[in-house]
Amino acid sequence: MSDEKPVPETLESIAQQIRELTTLTKSFVVRFDGNDKRFAGMEARFDAVDKRFDAVDKRFDAVDKRFDGVDQRFDGVDQRFDGVDQRFDAVDQRFDGVDTRVVGIDTRVVGIDTRVVGIEKRFDGIDKRFDELKAQLRTEIESVRADVQVIAEGFATKTTRDQQHTVEHTRLNARLDKHEARTAVLEKKKSEKEDSA
């Protein structure tokens, strides 16, 4: 036998340790439920981003259609310029009237230039929105990374605590076994003394 004196353990202290372990387990369940909700929120936010991309695709389709219209109008303008060239060759005497028509064509070209500037501004707006979306996605990705890190740390902490509880439980069982053995020896000695007396 070792010289170590047994430390008396009451059922109340053991029950207290079990209650603490139960409370700790419940807190982990609550944290995991919270993490599940956060992941569901993140999925909803990704769905919203997908919808925004769909809206951008539709806007690009609309821009493509408008470009098709602009192309057709340029074809019409080219044809009209061809007609103007022919008329210049044929009607040098009517030069003053042609000048008036050239001014009208210049006005239309200015109008086309104005529309092109408007389209460029719209593209600038789309570029700006893409930049904002990229920045927002970066923020969301960093947030997800932070959440994953917190979850990983929580798992690591739980694993460490579980290992500590396993070691403590093993030590407690060993101490109980020693205590029961010592109690049996003491009761045997007491019984022998009473028998001899």
C-alpha positions in Angstrom: 0.0 0.0 0.0 1.2 3.5 -0.8 1.4 6.2 1.9 -1.1 8.4 0.1 -4.1 9.2 2.2 -7.4 8.8 0.5 -9.3 12.0 -0.2 -12.9 11.6 0.8 -15.3 12.2 -2.1 -18.9 12.8 -1.4 -21.7 11.8 -3.7 -22.6 15.5 -3.8 -19.2 16.6 -5.2 -19.5 13.8 -7.9 -23.0 15.0 -8.7 -21.8 18.6 -9.0 -19.1 17.5 -11.5 -21.7 15.7 -13.5 -24.0 18.8 -13.4 -21.1 20.9 -14.7 -20.4 18.5 -17.5 -24.1 18.5 -18.5 -24.2 22.3 -18.4 -21.1 22.4 -20.6 -22.6 20.0 -23.1 -25.9 22.0 -23.3 -23.9 25.2 -24.0 -22.2 23.4 -26.9 -25.5 22.3 -28.3 -26.8 25.9 -28.1 -23.7 27.2 -29.9 -24.0 24.6 -32.6 -27.7 25.6 -33.1 -26.6 29.2 -33.5 -23.9 28.2 -36.0 -26.5 26.3 -38.0 -28.7 29.4 -38.1 -25.8 31.5 -39.2 -25.0 29.1 -42.1 -28.6 29.2 -43.1 -28.4 33.0 -43.2 -25.2 32.8 -45.3 -27.0 30.5 -47.8 -29.8 33.0 -48.1 -27.4 35.8 -48.7 -25.7 33.8 -51.4 -29.1 33.2 -53.0 -29.6 37.0 -53.0 -26.3 37.4 -54.7 -27.3 34.9 -57.3 -30.5 36.8 -58.0 -28.5 40.0 -58.3 -26.3 38.3 -60.9 -29.4 37.2 -62.8 -30.6 40.9 -62.8 -27.2 42.0 -64.1 -27.4 39.3 -66.9 -30.8 40.7 -67.9 -29.4 44.2 -68.0 -26.6 43.0 -70.2 -29.2 41.4 -72.5 -31.0 44.7 -72.7 -27.8 46.5 -73.5 -27.0 44.0 -76.2 -30.5 44.6 -77.8 -29.9 48.3 -77.6 -26.5 47.9 -79.4 -28.3 45.9 -82.1 -30.6 48.8 -82.5 -27.6 51.2 -82.6 -25.9 49.0 -85.2 -29.0 49.0 -87.4 -29.2 52.8 -87.1 -25.6 53.1 -88.1 -26.3 51.0 -91.2 -29.1 53.3 -92.0 -26.8 56.3 -91.5 -24.2 54.7 -93.7 -26.7 54.3 -96.5 -27.9 57.8 -96.1 -24.3 59.1 -96.3 -23.9 57.1 -99.5 -27.0 58.8 -100.9 -25.6 62.2 -99.8 -22.3 61.5 -101.6 -24.2 60.7 -104.8 -26.3 63.8 -104.6 -23.2 65.9 -104.1 -21.8 64.5 -107.4 -25.1 65.1 -109.2 -26.1 68.5 -107.8 -23.2 70.8 -107.4 -25.5 73.6 -108.4 -27.8 73.0 -105.4 -24.9 73.2 -103.0 -26.8 75.6 -100.6 -29.6 73.1 -100.2 -27.1 70.3 -99.5 -25.4 72.5 -96.9 -28.7 72.6 -95.0 -29.1 68.9 -95.2 -25.5 68.4 -94.0 -26.3 70.5 -90.9 -29.3 68.2 -90.3 -27.0 65.1 -90.6 -24.5 66.8 -88.2 -27.3 67.3 -85.7 -28.2 63.6 -86.0 -24.6 62.6 -85.5 -24.5 64.8 -82.4 -27.6 63.0 -81.2 -25.9 59.7 -81.8 -22.8 60.9 -79.9 -25.0 62.0 -77.0 -26.6 58.5 -76.9 -23.2 56.8 -77.0 -22.1 59.0 -74.1 -25.2 57.9 -72.2 -24.4 54.3 -72.9 -20.8 54.8 -71.7 -22.2 56.3 -68.5 -24.4 53.3 -68.0 -21.4 51.0 -68.5 -19.5 53.1 -65.9 -22.4 52.6 -63.5 -22.4 48.8 -64.1 -18.6 48.8 -63.6 -19.1 50.6 -60.3 -21.8 48.1 -59.2 -19.5 45.2 -60.1 -16.7 46.8 -57.9 -19.2 47.2 -55.1 -20.4 43.6 -55.5 -16.8 42.3 -55.5 -16.0 44.3 -52.3 -19.2 43.0 -50.7 -18.3 39.4 -51.7 -14.8 39.8 -50.2 -16.4 41.0 -47.0 -18.8 38.1 -46.9 -16.0 35.6 -47.6 -13.9 37.0 -44.8 -16.9 36.8 -42.5 -17.5 33.2 -43.4 -13.8 32.5 -42.9 -14.0 34.1 -39.4 -17.1 32.0 -38.6 -15.4 28.8 -39.7 -12.4 29.7 -37.6 -14.6 30.2 -34.5 -16.3 26.9 -35.1 -12.9 25.1 -35.5 -11.7 26.7 -32.3 -14.9 25.6 -30.6 -14.4 22.0 -31.7 -10.8 22.1 -30.6 -11.8 23.5 -27.2 -14.5 20.8 -26.8 -12.1 18.1 -27.8 -9.5 19.3 -25.3 -12.2 19.5 -22.5 -13.5 16.0 -23.4 -10.0 14.6 -23.1 -9.5 16.4 -19.8 -12.9 15.0 -18.6 -11.9 11.5 -19.7 -8.6 11.8 -17.8 -10.4 13.1 -14.7 -13.0 10.4 -15.0 -10.3 7.7 -15.2 -8.6 9.2 -12.1 -11.9 9.3 -10.2 -12.6 5.7 -11.0 -9.1 4.7 -9.9 -9.6 6.6 -6.6 -13.0 5.0 -6.0 -11.5 1.6 -6.6 -8.7 2.3 -4.1 -11.2 3.7 -1.6 -13.5 0.6 -1.9 -10.5 -1.7 -1.5 -9.3 0.2 1.6 -12.8 0.2 3.0 -13.1 -3.6 2.5 -9.7 -4.1 4.3 -10.8 -1.9 7.2 -14.1 -3.7 7.5 -12.3 -7.0 7.4 -9.9 -5.9 10.2 -12.8 -4.5 12.2 -14.7 -7.7 11.8 -11.6 -9.7 12.9 -11.1 -7.6 16.0 -14.8 -8.0 16.9 -14.5 -11.8 16.4 -11.3 -12.0 18.5 -12.9 -9.9 21.3 
